[in-house]
Structure formats: structure tokens, C-alpha cells
Amino acid sequence: MFWNPLCVEGWSLISESQTLPAISLANLPTSSLREAFERVLATYGAARDEPFAGHPLASVLRRDIPAVLRGWADRSVYRVRGSAGPSTWAACPWIAVFDKAVTVSARRGFYVVYLVSVDQSGVYLALVHGVLDAMKDLRGDAKPALERMTRASRDLLRPIELLRPPKMNLAPPSPDHLAAFYEQSAVTATFYPATQVPDDAQLKRDLDTYLGYYRFLRERRGLGA
């Protein structure tokens, strides 16, 4: 007989012949952004082989991570949304922070976003332009158009910081994959490798920096107060 620390009541005596149930990292709630990202990066690849509906890891992306970010970003200014995919697993899940004066959709405008690479090698914090409307409306001209938009945005940000084109690699399986368009749309980006996700204090400082870029770009474009 031995103590089972996983019992709902706190402890119970169970037979040594009994086997403790396996615990999925995705089932554990979190209030730490680093822990949430580490969980996603460690388990997302396997989760994609499992049924999508009601999966707890999708809730981490849609609920847990946005809940942390809503505590860091002014909710009167920003809307936070996370997605693991609309009806099936996304190859490149994301959590976006939208300035409501600019956009509330990942399809258009520009916004701050966390993008998980297709191979789960890490996660990017980036300031990007929405790609889906451009892909739909411009088709073969979407990438050149996105390149022009990101270059113009980078030029507008130069008064506060010299921003180079980000070396973003989301590991898209083909040039036409959505992740490849995200790479093209990034104004600037910071990469967190799966084995080196910083602590929450650093993640918050980085987010504050990117929200500063976001505010400055919004003002230079004459959007909102």
C-alpha cells in the first residue's frame, strides 16, 4: 500500500499492483506563459494525431495563454485571441494581441502575435501583417504585396529602433504553405527555442517592447487615438 498524491481528496491508500493513470501535460492548467509554451512545444506534434474536438491542448492555446496575456495587456485597448485551428489542428498555431483601433482579425491589418513553428522547434513573438485576406484577394501577388507592406512598416519604425528583416523560419513544408506567408509578413520577430523559453518576467518585457512598436506604428499610420 502507498500514498497516491493524485487522488482528488489529496491522498488515498491503493494497492501496489494498481497502476497510476498517465497524466498528459496538456490536461494541467497553467498561469505561467513559459510553462504553457513549453507544454505546447512538447506535446503539439503528438496532439495532432489525436481528435481535435475538445482536446485539452487546444484549450491551452485558446484559453490559458490568452488569459495570461490579458493580464499583461490593457484590455480596454487590446483584444487577445488564440487558435489551434478552426475545426482541425493548425500546422502553425497562434496567439494574437490585436489593437482594437487597428484590427480584431488575424486576416487583415497588423498585430502582435506568437507563432508556433510547424516543427515545434520554438515560438516566435512577432509584429506581423495579416495574410489571409492578401492570399485570397491577391493570390500570386500576395507575397510581393506583403513584402512591400512589411518594408514600409519597418521604415516607419526606424525612428525608435533600427529593425532588420527578421530571420524567421516557421518550417513551412512548401512555399505556398500559410506559414511561408507569415514569414513574409513579419515586420520584426524574436525567436524562443523550445529548450530556451525565457521566464515570465522576460516574456512580459519582450511583449511590452512589441506593444510599444505596435503603438508607434499605429500612430504613424494615423489609426486610433
Buried (B, 14 or more C-beta within 10 A) or exposed (E): EEEBEEEEEEEEEBEEEEEEEEEBBBEEEBEBBBBBBBBBBEBBEEBBEEEBEEBBBBBBBBEBBBBBBBEBBEEEBBBBBBBBBEEEBBBBBBBBBBBEBBBBBBEBBBBBBBBBBBBBBBBBBBBBBBBBBBBEEEEEEBBEBBBEBBEEBBEBBEEEEEBEBBEBBBBBEEEEBBBBBBBBBBBBBBBBEBEEBBEBEEBBEBBEBBBEBBBBBBEBBEBEE
